[in-house]
Amino acid sequence: RAPSGTPDDRQKLTTPLDQDSGLRATDATPNFGRGKLYDILKSRAYIGEVIYQDKWYPGSHEPLIDHATFQRVQRLLGGQTYRSHEMTFAGGLITCGHCGHPITGERKTRQTKQGERHYVYYRCTRYSTKGHPRIRVTEASLDKQVLDLFDRIRIQDEEVCDWFRRVLQAKARHKQKADEIHQEELSRRLKLLRGQQDRLLNLRLMEEIDESTFARKQQQLRDEFAELSLQTDVVDRAKTERGEVALKAFELSQTLRSQWVGADYRAKRRLLEIVGLNFRLDGVTLVCDVNKPFDVLLNQPEWADNRGDRI
């Protein structure tokens, strides 16, 4: 259950949980701090393992989560960005084209005859460093540049839209065949890993390897097995979803402007993360490395008048 309070309060991991939730870290320190939450998310006990002499072993208790989910969480923890405020273009989304440091945002309030006016500016975190360009960009300016990008992605000709949908469907069928080959390879590697696990257990039973070596290798094999199982699940889902996802991505590309206008910061961030791979601010210009398939749509003049399967 999410903690109550303002958005700023929710960003603080030290905020207490709801009193009626019944959850406490300890009697002495009831609040769940960032360190405690991190330890919980890193603990292999939740996948059914127990620790003994700094080594993890399979336990007899029932796992609370599956191994594949645990592996995904570990990857996310490795690349997590902590956001201290809620601004569309801040929080590590954009880097500075001059020095490569993150772009941050700041709110300014000015008194006018009509009352208080609020402005949002974005600048490099190294803005005040000697020799760094002292450039600030308004949120309105970045909004306009994003909408211009969305307009360039959108296809105006409905006939071209229909053709593009057909090409996506054909390419999805081709990729589905490649997925089937990939899945066969993953199945072969999983079978080899099962054999390695059996041989490792036999070596331990015959006392040809010590307990520490056995525990280390067993954990390594379990992690490899979980990773391959995750890849297998991804490929299996992709075989049935790829065509649908590709078409949904295309339909999204044609409605980006309407979805952006009036959306809150979370929805805007999600759209930017879907469309853009990397963002940087060169002076006052927002430069975006566009994700597939949106990058293809930016090159419409190259193929719209000479259609074929080149894309």
C-alpha positions as CSV (number, residue, x, y, z in Angstrom):
1,R,0.0,0.0,0.0
2,A,1.4,3.4,-0.9
3,P,2.1,6.0,1.8
4,S,-0.3,8.9,2.2
5,G,0.7,12.5,1.8
6,T,1.9,14.9,-0.9
7,P,3.8,13.8,-4.0
8,D,7.0,15.1,-2.3
9,D,6.3,13.0,0.7
10,R,5.9,9.9,-1.4
11,Q,9.3,10.4,-2.9
12,K,11.0,10.1,0.5
13,L,11.6,6.4,1.2
14,T,11.9,7.3,5.0
15,T,8.2,8.3,5.1
16,P,6.3,6.0,7.5
17,L,3.8,3.5,6.1
18,D,0.1,4.0,6.9
19,Q,-0.5,3.4,10.5
20,D,-3.3,1.1,9.8
21,S,-1.1,-1.1,7.6
22,G,0.4,-2.8,10.6
23,L,3.8,-2.9,9.0
24,R,6.9,-1.7,11.0
25,A,10.6,-2.1,10.4
26,T,11.4,-2.6,14.1
27,D,9.9,-1.4,17.4
28,A,12.9,1.0,17.8
29,T,12.8,2.4,14.3
30,P,9.3,1.8,12.8
31,N,9.9,3.6,9.6
32,F,11.2,1.7,6.6
33,G,14.3,3.7,5.5
34,R,15.9,3.4,2.1
35,G,18.6,1.1,3.4
36,K,16.1,-1.3,4.9
37,L,14.0,-1.5,1.7
38,Y,17.2,-2.0,-0.3
39,D,18.2,-5.0,1.9
40,I,14.7,-6.5,1.5
41,L,14.8,-6.2,-2.3
42,K,18.4,-7.8,-2.4
43,S,17.6,-10.7,0.0
44,R,17.6,-14.1,-1.7
45,A,15.5,-15.4,1.2
46,Y,12.4,-14.3,-0.7
47,I,13.2,-16.8,-3.5
48,G,13.4,-19.7,-1.0
49,E,17.1,-19.6,-0.1
50,V,18.9,-19.4,3.3
51,I,22.3,-18.0,4.2
52,Y,24.9,-20.0,6.1
53,Q,28.5,-18.8,6.6
54,D,28.0,-16.1,3.9
55,K,26.8,-18.7,1.3
56,W,23.2,-19.0,0.0
57,Y,21.6,-22.5,-0.1
58,P,18.2,-23.8,-1.2
59,G,15.9,-23.6,1.9
60,S,12.8,-25.6,2.9
61,H,10.5,-22.6,3.1
62,E,8.1,-21.6,0.3
63,P,9.5,-18.8,-1.9
64,L,7.5,-15.6,-1.9
65,I,8.6,-14.6,-5.5
66,D,9.9,-16.6,-8.5
67,H,13.6,-16.5,-9.4
68,A,13.0,-14.7,-12.7
69,T,11.2,-11.8,-11.0
70,F,14.1,-11.5,-8.5
71,Q,16.6,-11.3,-11.3
72,R,14.6,-8.5,-13.0
73,V,14.6,-6.6,-9.7
74,Q,18.3,-6.9,-9.3
75,R,18.9,-5.5,-12.8
76,L,16.5,-2.6,-12.0
77,L,18.3,-1.8,-8.7
78,G,21.6,-1.6,-10.6
79,G,20.3,1.2,-12.9
80,Q,17.8,3.0,-10.6
81,T,17.8,6.8,-10.7
82,Y,16.5,8.5,-7.6
83,R,14.3,11.4,-8.5
84,S,13.9,14.2,-5.9
85,H,11.2,16.1,-7.7
86,E,8.4,15.7,-10.2
87,M,9.3,17.6,-13.3
88,T,8.7,16.3,-16.8
89,F,12.2,16.9,-18.2
90,A,14.3,16.5,-15.0
91,G,15.3,13.5,-13.0
92,G,18.1,12.3,-15.3
93,L,16.0,12.2,-18.5
94,I,18.2,14.7,-20.4
95,T,22.0,15.2,-20.3
96,C,23.9,18.4,-21.1
97,G,25.3,18.5,-24.6
98,H,28.2,20.6,-23.3
99,C,29.5,18.5,-20.4
100,G,27.3,15.4,-20.3
101,H,25.9,16.0,-16.8
102,P,22.2,15.7,-16.0
103,I,19.7,18.4,-16.7
104,T,17.8,19.6,-13.6
105,G,14.7,21.7,-13.2
106,E,13.8,24.7,-11.0
107,R,10.6,26.4,-10.2
108,K,10.4,30.2,-10.0
109,T,7.5,32.3,-8.6
110,R,7.0,35.9,-9.6
111,Q,4.6,38.4,-8.4
112,T,2.5,40.1,-11.1
113,K,-0.5,42.4,-11.1
114,Q,-2.6,39.3,-11.8
115,G,-1.1,37.5,-8.8
116,E,1.6,34.8,-8.5
117,R,3.0,33.3,-11.7
118,H,4.9,30.1,-11.7
119,Y,7.7,29.3,-14.2
120,V,9.7,26.1,-14.7
121,Y,13.2,26.3,-16.1
122,Y,15.7,23.6,-17.0
123,R,19.5,23.9,-16.8
124,C,22.6,21.7,-16.4
125,T,23.5,20.7,-12.9
126,R,27.0,22.2,-13.7
127,Y,25.4,25.5,-14.7
128,S,27.4,27.6,-12.3
129,T,30.8,26.0,-13.1
130,K,33.4,28.3,-14.6
131,G,33.3,28.2,-18.4
132,H,30.0,26.4,-18.6
133,P,27.3,28.1,-20.8
134,R,24.8,29.7,-18.5
135,I,21.8,28.6,-20.5
136,R,18.3,28.0,-19.1
137,V,15.4,26.6,-21.1
138,T,11.7,27.1,-20.2
139,E,9.4,24.1,-20.0
140,A,7.2,25.7,-22.6
141,S,10.1,25.7,-25.1
142,L,10.9,22.0,-24.4
143,D,7.1,21.2,-24.7
144,K,7.0,22.8,-28.1
145,Q,10.1,20.9,-29.3
146,V,8.6,17.6,-28.2
147,L,5.3,18.4,-30.0
148,D,7.3,19.3,-33.1
149,L,9.0,15.9,-32.9
150,F,5.6,14.1,-32.5
151,D,4.3,15.9,-35.6
152,R,7.3,14.7,-37.6
153,I,6.6,11.1,-36.6
154,R,2.9,11.3,-37.5
155,I,1.9,10.2,-41.0
156,Q,-0.6,12.5,-42.6
157,D,-1.6,10.3,-45.6
158,E,-4.0,7.6,-44.6
159,E,-3.1,5.4,-47.6
160,V,0.5,5.4,-46.5
161,C,-0.6,4.5,-42.9
162,D,-2.4,1.4,-44.2
163,W,0.6,0.4,-46.2
164,F,2.9,0.9,-43.2
165,R,0.6,-1.4,-41.1
166,R,0.9,-4.1,-43.7
167,V,4.7,-3.9,-43.7
168,L,4.7,-4.2,-39.9
169,Q,2.6,-7.3,-40.0
170,A,4.9,-8.9,-42.6
171,K,8.0,-8.1,-40.6
172,A,6.4,-9.4,-37.4
173,R,5.8,-12.8,-39.2
174,H,9.4,-12.9,-40.3
175,K,10.6,-12.1,-36.7
176,Q,8.4,-14.8,-35.3
177,K,10.3,-17.4,-37.3
178,A,13.6,-16.1,-35.9
179,D,12.1,-16.3,-32.4
180,E,11.2,-19.9,-32.8
181,I,14.9,-20.7,-33.7
182,H,16.1,-18.7,-30.7
183,Q,13.7,-20.6,-28.5
184,E,15.1,-23.9,-29.6
185,E,18.6,-22.7,-28.8
186,L,17.5,-21.6,-25.3
187,S,15.9,-24.9,-24.7
188,R,19.1,-26.7,-25.6
189,R,21.1,-24.5,-23.2
190,L,18.6,-25.1,-20.4
191,K,19.0,-28.9,-20.9
192,L,22.8,-28.5,-20.7
193,L,22.4,-26.6,-17.4
194,R,20.2,-29.3,-15.9
195,G,22.9,-31.8,-16.7
196,Q,25.6,-29.6,-15.1
197,Q,23.5,-29.3,-12.0
198,D,23.1,-33.0,-11.8
199,R,26.9,-33.6,-12.2
200,L,27.7,-30.9,-9.6
201,L,25.4,-32.6,-7.1
202,N,27.0,-36.0,-7.8
203,L,30.5,-34.5,-7.2
204,R,29.4,-33.2,-3.9
205,L,27.8,-36.5,-2.8
206,M,31.1,-38.2,-3.6
207,E,32.9,-35.5,-1.7
208,E,35.1,-34.6,-4.7
209,I,34.4,-30.9,-4.1
210,D,34.1,-29.0,-0.8
211,E,30.9,-27.4,0.5
212,S,32.0,-23.9,-0.2
213,T,32.8,-24.6,-3.9
214,F,29.6,-26.5,-4.3
215,A,27.5,-23.6,-2.8
216,R,29.2,-21.1,-5.1
217,K,28.8,-23.1,-8.2
218,Q,25.2,-24.1,-7.3
219,Q,24.2,-20.5,-6.9
220,Q,25.9,-19.6,-10.2
221,L,24.0,-22.4,-12.1
222,R,20.7,-21.4,-10.5
223,D,21.2,-17.8,-11.6
224,E,22.1,-18.9,-15.1
225,F,19.1,-21.1,-15.2
226,A,16.8,-18.3,-14.0
227,E,18.2,-15.9,-16.7
228,L,17.7,-18.5,-19.5
229,S,14.2,-19.2,-18.2
230,L,13.4,-15.5,-18.3
231,Q,14.7,-15.2,-21.8
232,T,12.6,-18.2,-22.8
233,D,9.5,-16.6,-21.3
234,V,10.2,-13.3,-23.2
235,V,10.7,-15.1,-26.5
236,D,7.5,-17.2,-26.0
237,R,5.4,-14.1,-25.3
238,A,7.0,-12.3,-28.2
239,K,5.9,-14.9,-30.6
240,T,2.3,-14.2,-29.9
241,E,2.5,-10.5,-29.1
242,R,5.0,-9.1,-31.5
243,G,2.6,-8.2,-34.3
244,E,0.1,-6.8,-31.9
245,V,2.8,-4.7,-30.1
246,A,4.2,-3.4,-33.3
247,L,0.8,-2.2,-34.5
248,K,0.1,-0.7,-31.1
249,A,3.4,1.2,-31.2
250,F,2.5,2.5,-34.6
251,E,-1.0,3.6,-33.5
252,L,0.6,5.3,-30.6
253,S,2.9,7.1,-32.9
254,Q,-0.1,8.6,-34.7
255,T,-1.7,9.9,-31.4
256,L,1.4,11.2,-29.5
257,R,0.4,14.9,-29.7
258,S,-3.2,14.3,-28.4
259,Q,-1.9,12.1,-25.6
260,W,0.7,14.7,-24.6
261,V,-1.5,17.7,-24.4
262,G,-3.1,17.8,-21.0
263,A,-1.2,14.8,-19.6
264,D,0.4,14.8,-16.2
265,Y,4.1,14.6,-15.7
266,R,4.1,10.8,-15.2
267,A,2.2,10.2,-18.5
268,K,4.5,12.6,-20.3
269,R,7.6,10.9,-18.9
270,R,6.3,7.5,-20.1
271,L,5.7,8.8,-23.6
272,L,9.2,10.2,-23.7
273,E,10.7,7.0,-22.5
274,I,8.8,5.0,-25.1
275,V,9.8,7.3,-28.0
276,G,13.3,8.4,-27.1
277,L,16.4,6.3,-26.4
278,N,18.5,9.3,-25.3
279,F,17.9,13.0,-24.8
280,R,20.4,15.8,-24.6
281,L,20.2,19.6,-24.5
282,D,22.5,21.3,-27.1
283,G,22.2,25.0,-26.1
284,V,18.4,25.5,-26.1
285,T,17.7,22.6,-28.6
286,L,16.4,19.3,-27.4
287,V,18.1,16.4,-29.3
288,C,16.5,13.0,-29.2
289,D,17.8,9.6,-30.3
290,V,14.5,8.0,-31.3
291,N,13.6,4.4,-30.6
292,K,12.4,1.9,-33.1
293,P,10.0,2.0,-34.9
294,F,9.6,5.7,-34.4
295,D,13.0,6.4,-36.0
296,V,11.7,5.0,-39.3
297,L,8.7,7.4,-39.2
298,L,11.1,10.4,-39.0
299,N,12.4,9.5,-42.4
300,Q,9.1,9.6,-44.2
301,P,10.3,11.5,-47.3
302,E,12.7,8.7,-48.1
303,W,10.1,6.0,-48.4
304,A,6.5,7.4,-48.5
305,D,6.6,8.2,-52.2
306,N,8.5,5.0,-53.2
307,R,6.9,2.3,-51.1
308,G,8.3,-1.2,-50.7
309,D,9.5,-3.5,-48.1
310,R,12.8,-1.6,-47.5
311,I,11.7,-0.6,-44.0
